[in-house]
Amino acid sequence: MSQLISIIQRLQTMQNIGDQEENPQRLFEVNQKVLCQVRYFPASHTYEVEEYSQDHDKQKYQFDDIDMAAIEIFDMIQEEKERS
């Protein structure tokens, strides 16, 4: 559960600096493997989660709810940990 809280805190930080940076972005990784990049769009208060898959395809998901974005990131991290 603390990992989910940590993800939410990182997303909240992106919201807080949204006034200072145009579109804040962060990478989420496990064992130095980048799983996704998250961008926050202050004008629309939305998150874009760009998932990097094993076959180098990129999938993008839009979220207007911080909790849903955090759960998506959490699921990606858990899946990667299970593979390792």
C-alpha positions as CSV (number, residue, x, y, z in Angstrom):
1,M,0.0,0.0,0.0
2,S,2.9,2.4,0.7
3,Q,3.9,2.1,-2.9
4,L,0.5,3.3,-4.1
5,I,0.8,6.2,-1.7
6,S,4.2,7.0,-3.0
7,I,2.9,7.1,-6.6
8,I,0.0,9.4,-5.6
9,Q,2.4,11.7,-3.9
10,R,4.6,11.9,-7.0
11,L,1.5,12.7,-9.1
12,Q,0.4,15.4,-6.6
13,T,3.8,17.0,-6.8
14,M,3.3,17.2,-10.6
15,Q,0.0,19.0,-10.0
16,N,1.7,21.4,-7.6
17,I,4.5,22.3,-10.0
18,G,2.1,22.5,-12.9
19,D,1.9,26.3,-12.5
20,Q,5.7,26.5,-12.8
21,E,6.4,24.0,-15.6
22,E,4.4,23.8,-18.8
23,N,3.7,20.0,-18.7
24,P,5.5,18.3,-15.8
25,Q,6.5,14.8,-16.6
26,R,8.0,11.9,-14.6
27,L,9.3,8.4,-15.4
28,F,8.3,5.3,-13.4
29,E,10.7,2.4,-13.5
30,V,11.5,-0.9,-11.8
31,N,15.1,-2.2,-11.7
32,Q,16.3,0.6,-14.0
33,K,13.7,-0.4,-16.6
34,V,11.4,2.5,-17.6
35,L,7.8,1.3,-17.5
36,C,6.0,4.5,-18.3
37,Q,6.2,8.2,-18.6
38,V,3.5,10.4,-17.1
39,R,2.7,13.9,-18.1
40,Y,0.4,16.3,-16.3
41,F,-1.6,18.9,-18.3
42,P,-2.5,21.7,-15.9
43,A,-5.0,23.4,-18.3
44,S,-7.2,20.3,-18.4
45,H,-6.1,18.8,-15.0
46,T,-5.4,15.5,-16.8
47,Y,-2.6,12.9,-16.7
48,E,-1.3,11.1,-19.7
49,V,0.3,7.7,-18.9
50,E,2.5,6.5,-21.8
51,E,3.3,2.8,-21.2
52,Y,6.4,1.3,-22.8
53,S,5.9,-2.4,-23.6
54,Q,8.5,-5.1,-24.1
55,D,8.1,-5.0,-27.9
56,H,8.7,-1.2,-27.8
57,D,5.2,-0.2,-28.6
58,K,3.8,2.8,-26.8
59,Q,0.3,3.0,-25.5
60,K,-1.2,6.2,-24.0
61,Y,-3.9,6.5,-21.5
62,Q,-5.7,9.7,-20.4
63,F,-6.9,10.1,-16.8
64,D,-8.8,13.0,-15.2
65,D,-8.7,11.3,-11.8
66,I,-5.4,11.1,-9.9
67,D,-6.4,7.9,-8.2
68,M,-7.1,6.1,-11.5
69,A,-3.8,7.2,-13.0
70,A,-2.0,6.0,-9.8
71,I,-3.7,2.6,-10.0
72,E,-2.7,2.2,-13.6
73,I,0.9,2.9,-12.8
74,F,0.8,0.7,-9.7
75,D,-0.5,-2.2,-11.8
76,M,2.3,-1.8,-14.3
77,I,4.9,-1.8,-11.5
78,Q,3.3,-4.9,-9.9
79,E,3.2,-6.8,-13.3
80,E,6.9,-6.0,-13.8
81,K,7.9,-7.2,-10.4
82,E,6.0,-10.4,-10.9
83,R,8.0,-11.0,-14.1
84,S,11.3,-10.5,-12.4
